[in-house]
Amino acid sequence: MTVRALLNLLAEIDRRGGPEAARQGRLHLPDKAPTERTPQPMATAPAPRPAPHAPLTTAADVRLKTAPGFEPEGLSVGQLLKWGDEHPDAEVRDQAARGRAILTGLRRRHAADAELTALALEREQLHKRLAELTARESELAPAKKTRKAVSYPAAEVRAWASANNIPCPAVGRVPKPVVDAWREATAPAGGAGS
């Protein structure tokens, strides 16, 4: 796209409502950009071209003129937003409003992240303290007595006792006399008891 075509496009946008119409979706441009004028053969000699300007060597060669004592980098965010709110251009006011919304979202996210970090640190400290308390409790508590595992099939002994009308509790340990009677009755013939 040439500079002339771009200027024509910008002029067309301005005729149809400008940037505000584009933002609101009211701007309808033709699908094809207007074609440039086809060059006509020259009847006279071309006008002399102006002397070229000295080329820019670095980005530092381009400086915008600002009011004395005004440093754009020195503006705080609050000052910049206030300037945007009071600006006569609706687009600048809109940018200031969007900037405030973005800053509000960032502040909320920053506060949430700070709280999450504090919670994670507190959780870690509580887990450490709980481990210390559990270790100390196990040092102070008396040792629990553990029962020996039984050397007989309890369900089988209870079924045998029930079939032989021998009183036996349905839960808990089977009494020693019932276990002894079961062993005697189920011992192979000619075993150690003979």
Stockholm file with secondary structure:
# STOCKHOLM 1.0

chainA/1-194         MTVRALLNLLAEIDRRGGPEAARQGRLHLPDKAPTERTPQPMATAPAPRPAPHAPLTTAADVRLKTAPGFEPEGLSVGQLLKWGDEHPDAEVRDQAARGRAILTGLRRRHAADAELTALALEREQLHKRLAELTARESELAPAKKTRKAVSYPAAEVRAWASANNIPCPAVGRVPKPVVDAWREATAPAGGAGS
#=GR chainA/1-194 SS CCHHHHHHHHHHHHHTTHHHHHHTTCCCCCSSCCCCCCCCCCSSCCCCCCCCCCCCCSGGGCCCCCCTTCCGGGCCHHHHHHHHHTCSSHHHHHHHHHHHHHHHHHHHHHHHHHHHHHHHHHHHHHHHHHHHHHHHHHHHSCCCCCCCCCSSCHHHHHHHHHHTTCCCCSSSCCCHHHHHHHHHHHSCTTSTTC
#=GC SS_cons         CCHHHHHHHHHHHHHTTHHHHHHTTCCCCCSSCCCCCCCCCCSSCCCCCCCCCCCCCSGGGCCCCCCTTCCGGGCCHHHHHHHHHTCSSHHHHHHHHHHHHHHHHHHHHHHHHHHHHHHHHHHHHHHHHHHHHHHHHHHHSCCCCCCCCCSSCHHHHHHHHHHTTCCCCSSSCCCHHHHHHHHHHHSCTTSTTC
//
